[in-house]
Amino acid sequence: MINNSSNSKIDFQKISKILIVRLGKIGDLVVTSFVFEVLKKTFPQIEIHLLTLPSNKEVIKYNPNLTKIFYSEKDLSLYFKLSSLRKENYDVMLDFNDNPSTTSATLFRFVKAKFKAGYNFSKYNRVINYKIEPLLKENTHITERMKNFLMQLGLDVDDNIVKPFFYIGSVELADVQRELRSFESQKLIMINLSAGAKIRYWSDDKWISLIRLIQGSYPNFSIILLSTEQDFMHKETIASSLKLKISNQGKFTSIQHFAAYIQCAKLLITPDTSAVHIASAFGIPTLALFPNPDWNFVSWQPYRVANRTIKSFTENVNDISVEEVFRNFKSLINEIGLA
């Protein structure tokens, strides 16, 4: 139920311009993408503006639902964006950050909008007029929490489009498809080595051991190694140890190409949640490695796709054993009929 501090009620049929704030990493933006779909399909007259981080430019490069995008870091540079944002005179401003934030409070205070909606945190008491009661992170997926946000605003949300979305450019998809032509008759397993935090990295020797187990048991599977440019040496070490040809193993590193690789896969193995959500956007079965704590594990799991998720007993993914990952891999491929 809305805790509305004004007497006004949002009539989305009369709304012409909305600002959505999502100053988070790649995964945050991918899981938020269904909100754009809901608003644009239900109210096609609405202009959707987005405020997000500069690092997300490639993520939303081809999204057809966005009219205007503002980029800013969460630092002093944000203050230089405020004048541009104020000039837009928005009808509605929505902030989906479910942690109390000084940055969000500042935006709520200075951006002009008739209706401002955010989670019911004390920081926002005097700067928003639609207070959303947050669901517990320990119990709910991030996607379900944002769906609930929209429903508390009174929106009817089509459950069929409550999932991550990702739009790949035709050029980037063609690049990857050309690279993978020689694998057309084989079952492609994408293994993403990179992650957004040190605690999410699995060691090279464990990847090598896992891949040997897969190759030994499933010789008809082809494995493609994916990584960021910063982790190329890890990819090269693993490939050379296994005598894989790395020259054509995931050679493109933009997030658009990364998504294209995942779309071409039969299954993804990853310790990184950005990859998890991109795979969910395409319905790709996923084997994901997670650190503790529980709220992180519950919030960022694969969504509405066949999956196996393994949570470390510590806050470090590297404490997950090779045997446990391989056991879950076999279980997943049996479920999806890939064996």
C-alpha positions as CSV (number, residue, x, y, z in Angstrom):
1,M,0.0,0.0,0.0
2,I,1.2,3.5,-0.9
3,N,2.2,5.7,2.0
4,N,1.3,8.9,0.1
5,S,2.1,12.2,1.8
6,S,0.2,14.3,-0.7
7,N,-3.4,14.2,-1.8
8,S,-2.5,13.8,-5.4
9,K,-2.7,10.5,-7.2
10,I,-0.6,9.5,-10.2
11,D,-2.6,9.1,-13.4
12,F,-0.1,7.5,-15.7
13,Q,-2.4,8.1,-18.7
14,K,-1.7,11.8,-18.3
15,I,2.0,11.5,-17.7
16,S,4.3,12.6,-20.5
17,K,7.8,12.4,-19.0
18,I,9.4,10.1,-16.4
19,L,12.9,10.1,-14.9
20,I,14.2,6.8,-13.7
21,V,17.3,6.8,-11.5
22,R,19.5,3.7,-11.6
23,L,23.0,4.7,-10.5
24,G,24.2,1.1,-10.2
25,K,26.4,-1.4,-12.0
26,I,25.7,-3.4,-15.1
27,G,23.6,-6.0,-13.3
28,D,21.5,-3.4,-11.6
29,L,20.6,-1.8,-14.9
30,V,19.9,-5.1,-16.6
31,V,17.4,-6.3,-13.9
32,T,15.7,-2.9,-14.0
33,S,15.2,-3.1,-17.8
34,F,11.7,-4.7,-17.5
35,V,10.5,-1.4,-15.9
36,F,11.1,0.4,-19.2
37,E,9.2,-2.4,-21.0
38,V,6.2,-2.2,-18.6
39,L,5.9,1.6,-18.8
40,K,6.4,1.9,-22.6
41,K,4.0,-1.0,-23.5
42,T,1.3,0.2,-21.1
43,F,1.7,4.0,-21.7
44,P,3.4,4.5,-25.1
45,Q,3.0,8.3,-24.9
46,I,5.5,8.5,-22.0
47,E,9.0,9.7,-22.6
48,I,11.4,7.6,-20.4
49,H,14.5,9.4,-19.3
50,L,17.3,7.5,-17.4
51,L,20.0,8.7,-15.1
52,T,22.8,6.1,-14.8
53,L,26.5,5.6,-14.6
54,P,28.8,6.2,-17.6
55,S,30.0,2.6,-17.4
56,N,26.5,1.5,-18.5
57,K,26.6,3.2,-22.0
58,E,27.1,-0.1,-23.8
59,V,24.4,-1.8,-21.8
60,I,21.6,0.4,-23.0
61,K,23.1,1.4,-26.3
62,Y,20.3,-0.2,-28.3
63,N,17.4,0.0,-25.9
64,P,14.4,1.4,-27.9
65,N,12.3,2.4,-24.8
66,L,14.6,5.2,-23.7
67,T,14.1,8.7,-25.0
68,K,17.0,10.4,-23.2
69,I,19.9,9.2,-21.1
70,F,21.9,11.2,-18.6
71,Y,25.2,9.8,-17.4
72,S,27.0,10.7,-14.1
73,E,29.2,9.2,-11.5
74,K,28.0,9.3,-7.8
75,D,30.4,12.1,-6.9
76,L,30.7,15.9,-7.3
77,S,30.2,15.6,-11.1
78,L,26.5,14.8,-10.3
79,Y,25.9,18.4,-9.2
80,F,26.8,19.5,-12.7
81,K,23.9,17.4,-14.1
82,L,21.4,18.7,-11.7
83,S,20.7,21.9,-13.7
84,S,20.0,19.8,-16.8
85,L,17.8,17.5,-14.9
86,R,15.9,20.4,-13.3
87,K,15.1,21.9,-16.7
88,E,13.2,18.8,-17.8
89,N,10.4,19.5,-15.3
90,Y,9.4,15.8,-15.0
91,D,6.0,14.5,-14.2
92,V,7.4,11.5,-12.3
93,M,10.7,10.6,-10.8
94,L,11.4,7.0,-9.7
95,D,14.4,5.8,-7.8
96,F,14.8,2.0,-7.4
97,N,17.8,2.0,-5.1
98,D,16.7,-0.1,-2.1
99,N,19.5,1.2,0.1
100,P,19.1,4.6,1.8
101,S,21.4,6.9,-0.2
102,T,22.6,10.5,0.2
103,T,22.9,10.6,-3.6
104,S,19.3,9.7,-4.0
105,A,18.2,12.2,-1.3
106,T,20.1,14.9,-3.2
107,L,18.4,14.0,-6.5
108,F,15.0,13.9,-4.9
109,R,15.6,17.3,-3.4
110,F,16.8,19.2,-6.5
111,V,15.2,17.5,-9.5
112,K,11.8,19.0,-10.4
113,A,9.0,16.4,-10.6
114,K,5.4,16.5,-9.5
115,F,5.5,13.0,-8.2
116,K,8.7,11.5,-6.6
117,A,8.7,7.9,-5.6
118,G,11.3,6.0,-3.6
119,Y,11.6,3.5,-0.8
120,N,10.4,4.6,2.6
121,F,13.7,5.5,4.2
122,S,14.0,8.3,6.7
123,K,16.5,10.1,4.5
124,Y,13.7,10.8,2.0
125,N,11.0,11.9,4.4
126,R,10.8,15.5,3.3
127,V,11.8,15.1,-0.3
128,I,9.4,12.5,-1.7
129,N,5.6,12.2,-1.8
130,Y,5.3,8.5,-2.7
131,K,6.9,6.2,-0.1
132,I,7.3,2.6,-1.2
133,E,7.5,-0.1,1.5
134,P,10.5,-2.3,0.7
135,L,10.2,-6.1,0.7
136,L,12.9,-8.0,2.7
137,K,16.1,-8.6,0.7
138,E,16.6,-11.9,2.5
139,N,13.3,-13.2,1.1
140,T,12.9,-11.7,-2.4
141,H,14.7,-11.5,-5.7
142,I,15.6,-8.0,-6.8
143,T,13.2,-8.3,-9.8
144,E,10.3,-9.1,-7.5
145,R,11.1,-6.1,-5.3
146,M,11.0,-3.7,-8.3
147,K,7.8,-5.3,-9.6
148,N,6.3,-4.7,-6.1
149,F,7.5,-1.1,-6.3
150,L,5.5,-0.6,-9.5
151,M,2.4,-2.3,-8.1
152,Q,2.5,-0.1,-5.0
153,L,2.3,2.8,-7.4
154,G,-1.0,1.3,-8.6
155,L,0.3,-0.1,-11.9
156,D,-0.9,-3.3,-13.4
157,V,2.2,-5.3,-14.3
158,D,2.1,-7.9,-17.0
159,D,3.9,-10.8,-15.3
160,N,5.1,-12.1,-18.8
161,I,7.5,-9.2,-19.1
162,V,8.8,-9.2,-15.5
163,K,12.3,-10.4,-16.4
164,P,15.6,-8.9,-17.5
165,F,15.9,-7.5,-21.0
166,F,19.0,-6.9,-23.1
167,Y,19.1,-5.4,-26.6
168,I,22.1,-6.5,-28.7
169,G,23.3,-4.6,-31.7
170,S,23.2,-6.4,-35.1
171,V,26.9,-5.6,-35.8
172,E,28.0,-7.0,-32.4
173,L,25.9,-10.1,-32.8
174,A,27.2,-10.7,-36.4
175,D,30.8,-10.4,-35.1
176,V,30.2,-13.1,-32.6
177,Q,28.2,-15.4,-34.9
178,R,31.1,-15.2,-37.5
179,E,33.6,-16.2,-34.8
180,L,31.5,-19.1,-33.7
181,R,30.7,-20.6,-37.2
182,S,33.1,-23.4,-36.8
183,F,31.2,-24.5,-33.6
184,E,27.7,-24.6,-35.3
185,S,27.2,-28.3,-34.9
186,Q,28.5,-28.4,-31.4
187,K,27.1,-27.7,-27.9
188,L,28.6,-24.4,-26.7
189,I,29.3,-23.9,-23.1
190,M,30.3,-20.3,-22.2
191,I,32.5,-19.9,-19.1
192,N,32.8,-16.4,-17.8
193,L,36.0,-16.0,-15.7
194,S,35.6,-12.3,-14.7
195,A,33.7,-10.8,-11.8
196,G,33.0,-7.4,-10.2
197,A,34.7,-8.1,-7.0
198,K,37.8,-10.1,-5.8
199,I,35.7,-12.4,-3.6
200,R,33.8,-13.6,-6.7
201,Y,36.9,-14.9,-8.5
202,W,37.4,-18.7,-8.9
203,S,41.1,-19.6,-9.2
204,D,42.7,-20.6,-12.5
205,D,43.6,-24.1,-11.3
206,K,39.9,-24.7,-10.3
207,W,38.7,-23.6,-13.7
208,I,41.3,-25.9,-15.4
209,S,40.2,-28.8,-13.2
210,L,36.5,-28.2,-14.0
211,I,37.1,-27.9,-17.7
212,R,39.1,-31.1,-17.8
213,L,36.2,-32.9,-16.1
214,I,33.7,-31.5,-18.6
215,Q,35.9,-32.4,-21.6
216,G,36.6,-35.9,-20.3
217,S,32.9,-36.6,-19.7
218,Y,31.3,-34.7,-22.6
219,P,33.7,-34.6,-25.6
220,N,30.9,-33.2,-27.8
221,F,30.8,-30.0,-25.8
222,S,32.8,-27.0,-26.9
223,I,34.0,-24.5,-24.3
224,I,34.4,-20.8,-25.0
225,L,36.2,-18.7,-22.4
226,L,35.0,-15.2,-21.7
227,S,36.6,-12.4,-19.7
228,T,37.2,-8.7,-19.5
229,E,40.3,-7.3,-21.1
230,Q,41.8,-7.0,-17.6
231,D,41.5,-10.8,-17.1
232,F,42.9,-11.8,-20.4
233,M,46.0,-13.3,-18.7
234,H,43.8,-15.6,-16.7
235,K,42.1,-16.7,-19.9
236,E,45.4,-17.3,-21.6
237,T,46.8,-19.3,-18.7
238,I,43.7,-21.5,-18.6
239,A,43.6,-22.0,-22.4
240,S,47.3,-22.8,-22.7
241,S,47.1,-25.3,-19.8
242,L,44.3,-27.1,-21.6
243,K,45.8,-26.7,-25.1
244,L,42.8,-24.6,-26.2
245,K,43.3,-22.2,-29.1
246,I,42.7,-18.9,-27.4
247,S,43.0,-16.7,-30.6
248,N,39.3,-17.3,-31.3
249,Q,38.2,-17.9,-27.8
250,G,35.9,-15.0,-26.9
251,K,38.1,-12.4,-28.6
252,F,35.5,-9.6,-28.3
253,T,35.3,-7.9,-24.9
254,S,32.6,-5.1,-25.1
255,I,29.5,-5.8,-23.0
256,Q,27.5,-5.9,-26.2
257,H,29.8,-8.7,-27.6
258,F,29.8,-10.4,-24.2
259,A,26.0,-10.5,-24.3
260,A,26.1,-11.9,-27.8
261,Y,28.3,-14.8,-26.7
262,I,25.9,-15.6,-23.9
263,Q,22.9,-15.5,-26.3
264,C,24.7,-18.1,-28.5
265,A,25.4,-20.5,-25.6
266,K,23.6,-23.6,-24.6
267,L,24.7,-23.0,-21.0
268,L,26.6,-20.4,-19.0
269,I,28.9,-20.9,-16.1
270,T,29.7,-17.7,-14.2
271,P,30.7,-16.2,-10.8
272,D,29.4,-12.8,-11.9
273,T,25.9,-11.6,-11.5
274,S,25.9,-9.3,-14.5
275,A,26.4,-12.4,-16.7
276,V,23.7,-14.1,-14.7
277,H,21.1,-11.4,-15.5
278,I,22.1,-11.2,-19.2
279,A,21.6,-15.0,-19.5
280,S,18.2,-14.7,-17.8
281,A,17.3,-12.1,-20.5
282,F,17.9,-14.7,-23.2
283,G,16.6,-17.7,-21.3
284,I,20.0,-19.3,-21.2
285,P,20.4,-22.0,-18.5
286,T,23.0,-20.9,-15.9
287,L,25.3,-22.4,-13.4
288,A,26.2,-19.5,-11.0
289,L,28.7,-19.3,-8.1
290,F,27.9,-17.0,-5.2
291,P,29.6,-15.9,-2.0
292,N,27.7,-15.5,1.2
293,P,25.6,-13.7,2.6
294,D,22.1,-15.0,2.1
295,W,20.5,-11.8,1.0
296,N,23.0,-11.5,-1.9
297,F,22.3,-15.1,-2.9
298,V,18.5,-14.7,-2.8
299,S,18.5,-11.3,-4.5
300,W,20.7,-11.9,-7.5
301,Q,20.0,-15.5,-8.6
302,P,19.1,-16.4,-12.2
303,Y,15.5,-15.5,-12.9
304,R,13.0,-17.7,-14.7
305,V,15.6,-19.9,-16.4
306,A,16.8,-23.4,-15.7
307,N,19.7,-23.0,-13.3
308,R,21.9,-24.3,-10.5
309,T,23.2,-21.8,-7.9
310,I,26.0,-22.7,-5.5
311,K,26.6,-20.5,-2.4
312,S,30.0,-20.6,-0.8
313,F,30.1,-21.3,3.0
314,T,32.3,-18.2,3.2
315,E,32.3,-14.8,1.7
316,N,34.7,-16.0,-1.0
317,V,33.6,-17.9,-4.1
318,N,37.0,-19.6,-4.3
319,D,36.0,-21.8,-1.3
320,I,33.5,-23.6,-3.6
321,S,35.0,-27.0,-4.6
322,V,35.5,-28.2,-8.2
323,E,33.5,-31.4,-7.3
324,E,30.5,-29.4,-6.2
325,V,30.4,-27.3,-9.4
326,F,30.8,-30.4,-11.6
327,R,28.1,-32.2,-9.8
328,N,25.7,-29.3,-10.3
329,F,26.8,-29.0,-13.9
330,K,25.8,-32.6,-14.6
331,S,22.5,-32.1,-12.8
332,L,21.7,-29.0,-14.9
333,I,22.6,-30.5,-18.3
334,N,20.5,-33.6,-17.5
335,E,17.6,-31.3,-16.6
336,I,17.7,-29.3,-19.9
337,G,18.5,-32.4,-22.0
338,L,21.9,-31.3,-23.1
339,A,23.8,-34.4,-22.1
